[in-house]
Amino acid sequence: MDDTRPSTPPVALCLGGMDPSAGAGLLRDALALAELGCQPMAVSLAETLQNGLACTRIEAPGLDPVQRVETLAPHLAGRWGLKLSLCALEAQDFRRLCATLRHLAPPVRIWDPILAPSAGVGLHDGGDLRRMAGDLLPMGGWVVSPNRGEAAAFAGLPPEAIHSAAPEVLAAPWLEAGAAAVWLKGGHAAGDQVQDLWLTTEGTRLLESAPRLPGERRGTGCLLSATWLGLRLRGLTDLEAAQGAARRLRDRWNRAFAPGGVGRPMFAPLAAEAR
């Protein structure tokens, strides 16, 4: 007898910050992953006061995120993956989280390291990211997706290195800390073309370059890394997923909107675009 039941969607677990406006953070991740046919699950590692204008406050969550992840463990089987982003946990709680993640061993994993939301208050400096990397990356298998500013801070370089430092210099500290690959995003580099790079211990790969699009959009980093996770769970390779994520972002750039006509534009859900 033919089995016509639909296949089970892959599960994508997102650990990050809660932006109530959904321009970035866990809600943006969930939207992007659901559009790709994944079942999103989410645990907050940071609570924010945030809207389209700015982020004014970031605090650790009230409930223990490690317990929340452990509660989800029965669902984390078969095709599933993990995205880690904004984190306001104390160092000892982050180490507990890393111990749980080592036990769960997500088959696909990406870390989008965030120093601060694009507007408003900051959270981390390069030293904070290095401490997090020391607990997280030795478990192996992590793709890390910093922009040039985050990579420069991680490397202990001055702000002007965002434009001047060679990609290999920016990626080397992540690889030395244990990252399997560094997806160095090119949006913060100078020039009319945006060039992402994929760097491993075996060398550097140039991804597709594209003309720089006008204006700013909220949540570009969240959308890129969440889309990468969704495309990987649909069967694409690491590089195919990175290039596909960048294409999807460019295709949706001009359809962004500002809810209530206030603040920087955010990406519209695909379902809303179709109506």
C-alpha positions in Angstrom: 0.0 0.0 0.0 1.3 3.5 -0.9 2.0 5.7 2.0 0.8 9.2 1.0 1.3 10.8 4.4 3.2 14.1 4.3 6.8 13.9 5.5 7.6 15.2 8.9 8.9 18.8 8.9 12.4 19.2 10.3 12.6 21.0 13.6 14.6 24.2 13.9 15.4 25.3 17.4 16.3 29.0 17.8 18.1 30.3 20.9 18.3 34.1 21.0 16.7 37.4 21.9 13.0 38.3 22.0 12.4 41.4 19.9 8.6 42.1 20.5 8.3 43.9 17.2 9.5 40.8 15.2 11.8 42.9 13.1 14.7 40.7 14.4 15.3 38.0 17.0 13.3 34.9 17.7 10.1 36.0 16.0 11.9 36.9 12.8 13.7 33.5 13.0 10.4 31.7 13.4 8.8 33.5 10.4 11.8 32.7 8.1 11.9 29.0 9.1 8.2 28.5 8.8 8.3 29.9 5.3 10.8 27.2 4.4 8.6 24.4 5.8 10.4 23.9 9.1 8.8 23.6 12.5 10.4 26.4 14.5 10.9 26.1 18.3 12.4 28.9 20.4 13.9 29.6 23.8 14.7 33.2 24.8 18.3 33.9 26.0 17.6 37.7 26.2 14.5 39.8 26.7 14.5 43.3 25.1 12.6 46.5 25.1 12.7 47.1 21.4 10.8 48.4 18.4 11.6 49.7 14.9 13.3 52.8 16.3 15.8 51.3 18.8 16.5 48.7 21.5 16.5 50.5 24.9 17.0 47.5 27.3 18.3 44.0 27.3 18.1 41.6 30.2 18.4 37.8 30.9 15.2 35.9 30.7 13.1 35.1 33.8 12.8 31.4 33.3 15.9 29.2 33.1 16.6 28.7 29.4 18.6 25.5 30.0 15.5 23.9 31.6 13.4 25.0 28.7 15.8 23.5 26.2 15.9 20.3 28.1 12.1 20.2 28.1 12.2 20.4 24.3 14.7 17.5 24.0 12.2 14.8 23.2 11.3 16.7 20.0 14.9 17.1 18.9 15.4 13.9 16.8 15.8 13.1 13.2 16.2 16.1 10.9 16.8 19.1 13.2 19.1 22.0 13.7 20.0 24.9 16.0 20.6 28.6 15.6 22.2 30.6 18.5 22.2 34.4 18.5 21.7 37.2 21.1 22.5 35.9 24.6 22.3 37.8 27.9 23.1 34.9 30.1 25.7 35.0 32.9 28.8 33.1 32.1 28.0 30.1 34.4 24.5 29.8 32.8 26.0 29.9 29.3 28.4 27.1 30.3 25.4 25.1 31.5 23.7 25.7 28.2 26.7 24.6 26.2 26.9 21.4 28.3 23.3 20.7 27.3 24.0 21.4 23.6 26.9 19.1 23.6 24.6 16.3 24.9 21.9 17.1 22.3 24.5 17.3 19.5 22.4 19.2 16.9 23.2 17.8 13.4 23.2 21.3 11.9 24.3 24.3 13.9 24.9 28.0 13.3 26.0 30.8 15.7 25.1 34.4 14.7 27.3 36.3 17.2 25.8 39.6 18.1 27.5 42.5 19.8 24.4 44.7 19.9 21.2 45.4 18.0 21.7 47.6 15.1 20.2 50.6 16.9 20.2 51.4 20.6 21.9 49.8 23.6 24.8 47.3 23.3 25.3 44.1 25.1 28.7 42.5 24.4 32.3 43.4 23.4 34.9 41.2 21.7 36.0 39.8 25.0 32.5 38.5 25.7 32.3 36.8 22.4 35.7 35.2 22.9 34.6 33.8 26.3 31.4 32.4 24.7 33.4 30.9 21.9 35.6 29.2 24.4 32.7 27.3 25.8 30.7 26.8 22.6 33.0 26.1 19.7 35.1 23.2 21.0 32.1 20.9 20.7 32.7 21.1 16.9 30.6 21.5 13.8 29.6 25.2 14.2 29.2 27.6 11.3 29.8 31.1 12.6 28.2 34.0 10.7 29.7 37.4 11.9 29.6 40.6 10.1 33.0 42.4 9.7 32.4 44.5 12.8 31.7 41.5 15.0 34.7 39.7 13.5 37.0 42.6 14.1 35.9 42.9 17.7 36.4 39.2 18.2 39.9 39.5 16.8 40.7 42.5 19.1 41.2 44.8 16.2 40.3 48.5 16.2 37.0 49.7 14.5 38.7 50.8 11.3 39.7 47.2 10.7 36.2 46.6 9.6 37.3 48.0 6.2 41.0 47.3 6.1 41.6 43.9 7.6 42.0 40.9 5.2 39.1 38.3 5.5 41.6 35.6 6.6 42.7 37.8 9.5 39.1 38.3 10.6 38.2 34.7 10.3 41.4 33.1 11.8 40.5 33.6 15.5 37.1 31.9 15.0 38.7 28.9 13.3 41.4 28.7 15.9 38.7 28.7 18.6 37.1 25.6 16.9 34.6 26.9 14.3 34.1 24.5 11.4 33.5 27.5 9.0 33.2 31.3 9.1 30.5 32.9 6.9 31.9 36.4 6.8 29.1 38.7 5.7 30.0 41.6 3.5 27.3 44.1 4.2 29.5 46.2 6.4 32.4 46.4 4.0 33.0 49.4 1.8 32.1 49.5 -1.9 29.2 49.2 -4.2 29.3 45.4 -4.2 28.4 43.1 -1.3 30.8 40.2 -1.1 30.3 37.4 1.4 33.1 34.9 2.0 33.1 31.3 3.3 36.3 30.5 5.2 37.6 27.3 6.6 41.0 25.9 7.5 41.2 24.6 3.9 40.9 28.1 2.4 38.6 30.9 1.3 35.6 30.7 -1.1 34.0 33.7 -2.6 30.2 33.6 -2.6 28.1 35.4 -5.2 28.6 39.2 -5.1 25.7 41.5 -5.7 25.2 45.3 -6.0 24.6 47.0 -2.7 20.9 47.7 -2.2 19.8 51.1 -1.1 18.6 51.9 2.5 18.7 49.8 5.6 16.6 46.9 6.8 16.0 45.5 10.2 17.0 41.9 11.0 19.2 41.1 8.0 21.5 39.0 10.1 18.7 37.1 11.7 17.0 36.5 8.3 20.2 35.3 6.7 21.2 32.8 9.5 17.7 31.5 10.0 17.2 31.0 6.3 20.6 29.2 6.1 19.4 26.8 8.8 16.1 26.2 7.0 17.8 25.6 3.6 20.3 23.2 5.2 17.4 21.3 6.8 15.9 21.1 3.3 19.0 19.3 2.0 21.2 22.0 0.6 25.0 22.0 1.4 26.6 24.7 3.6 27.6 26.8 0.6 24.4 26.4 -1.3 22.4 27.4 1.8 24.5 30.5 2.3 24.1 31.6 -1.3 20.4 30.8 -1.2 19.9 32.8 1.9 21.6 35.8 0.4 19.4 35.6 -2.7 16.2 35.4 -0.7 17.2 38.5 1.3 17.9 40.4 -1.9 14.7 39.2 -3.5 12.7 40.6 -0.6 14.6 43.8 0.0 12.2 46.1 -1.8 9.1 44.6 -0.2 10.0 45.7 3.4 7.7 47.9 5.4 7.6 49.9 8.6 4.6 48.9 10.8 2.6 52.0 11.6 4.9 54.0 9.3 7.5 54.2 12.1 11.1 53.1 12.3 13.4 51.3 10.0 11.7 48.9 7.5 11.5 45.2 8.3 11.0 42.2 6.0 7.3 41.3 5.3 6.2 37.7 5.8 5.9 35.9 2.5 2.2 35.0 3.2 1.4 38.7 3.5 3.2 39.5 0.3 1.1 36.9 -1.6 -2.2 38.5 -0.6 
